[in-house]
Amino acid sequence: MNHWTFEDTDQIGLNYVAQIQLQSNQPLVYDAFLTNNKTGNAILVDETSHNTVGALMIL
């Protein structure tokens, strides 16, 4: 059985699951993941190294 607990932190470890808030400098078009899983997810890419640094499911 899974039990979710939430902790405030400044860092997220490798393969951790977190609930976050993002702010963008441009409007984003998206749907909730449960409504449309194609437009309800995203990846985060480091703009200097171009490495993937995270994956998102939008609630």
C-alpha positions in Angstrom: 0.0 0.0 0.0 1.3 3.5 -0.9 1.1 6.3 1.6 1.9 9.8 0.3 3.7 12.2 2.6 4.7 15.8 1.6 7.7 17.6 2.9 8.9 21.2 2.2 12.3 21.1 0.5 14.6 23.2 -1.7 15.9 20.2 -3.6 14.4 17.2 -5.4 16.5 14.0 -5.6 17.0 11.8 -8.7 13.8 9.8 -9.4 11.8 11.6 -6.7 8.2 12.6 -7.2 7.3 16.2 -6.3 4.4 18.6 -6.5 5.7 21.9 -7.8 4.5 25.2 -9.2 6.1 26.6 -12.4 6.1 30.2 -13.7 6.7 30.9 -17.4 7.4 34.1 -19.2 5.0 33.1 -22.0 1.5 31.8 -21.9 1.3 28.0 -22.1 -1.4 25.9 -23.7 -2.2 22.6 -21.8 -4.9 20.3 -20.6 -5.1 18.4 -17.3 -3.4 15.0 -17.7 -6.6 13.1 -16.8 -8.5 15.0 -19.6 -5.9 14.6 -22.3 -2.7 12.8 -21.6 -1.1 14.0 -24.9 -1.3 17.7 -23.9 -1.3 17.2 -20.1 2.4 16.3 -19.9 5.7 17.9 -20.6 9.4 17.6 -20.1 11.8 20.2 -18.6 15.0 20.8 -20.5 18.1 22.6 -19.1 18.6 25.5 -21.6 22.4 25.4 -21.3 23.2 21.7 -21.5 20.0 20.7 -23.3 19.6 17.7 -20.9 16.2 16.6 -19.8 15.9 17.5 -16.1 12.3 16.6 -15.4 9.0 15.2 -16.6 5.6 16.7 -15.7 2.0 15.5 -15.4 -0.2 18.6 -15.3 -3.1 18.4 -12.7 
